[in-house]
């Protein structure tokens, strides 16, 4: 086979992003981030094959994200990005491609135009990287103090996909040091290969934080504001305190409930679930399930927050109103 292979690398853990779901599998405008990145190459007329590189522990996320896409078995990535790319290159070497595109799975908004530009640059250079000139003033600092202003002339912000003549970048990876090279252009540079700079795109940014995901959603027209309302009530029963918004308020009676009967957190949980159309607290934590007997309601609210985040949502404001004559909650307001 000749042609162009796209290697989409998504084997990272995304520690800076955080959350239960790795960033490359988070939902962006109704579609997982990695699926969007993969589709950009599957739909490009100059790309003949697409290969994903993933963390094996994310296999369930990957399978769900790629349902219906025509893809080969994913490659198991390594501990570092450089190792993951090297493994991917070795896998696709059997296809004997002429060119390869290496792309971050966390860049879901890559355009066909950027892909075409880096491929076109390979006619004159063994490698090409999309990049944007640095516009901000750069400072070097130490101990929280500015130590120097860095000249920004000739400085660029590198993006992906980075394109290479396949045989050249495969050989470069095989000769590269085990670590310390942060992208494939650096691997090529280490091998003495010329890497051309072509025009990147502002929209082709990497999803690194929750704000990046929100920004990407807005660019896709996915931004919307939703409001949820939750109401909860429990009867008084035996006890010496009531739980209100996670605070144990001393009182001569308690509240009856399967969990800790925290009406404040139950109402907040229902509000979040309602805002995303995900049912109510009873459907997620049914009172018939013994595991929730006496459970702290904070975990219900935490789970609702995770579901909001999994749908690329962000909680902007949450307000809880408690209506009660007793106990006196004023002294506990700051808690």
Secondary structure by P-SEA (a helix, b strand, c coil): cbbbbbbbbcccccccccccccccccccccccaaaaaaaaaaacccccbbbbbbcccaaaaaaaacccccccccccccccaaaaaaaaaaaaccccccbbbbbbcccccccaaaaaaaaaacccccbbbbbbccccbbbbbcccccccccccccccccccccccaaaaaaaaaaaccccccccaaaaaaaabbbbbbccccccccccccaaaaaaaaaaaccbbbbbbbbbbbbbbccccbbbcccccccccbbbbcccccaaaaaaaaaaaaaaaccccccccccccccccccccaaaaaaaaaaaaaaacccccbbbbbbbcccccccccccc
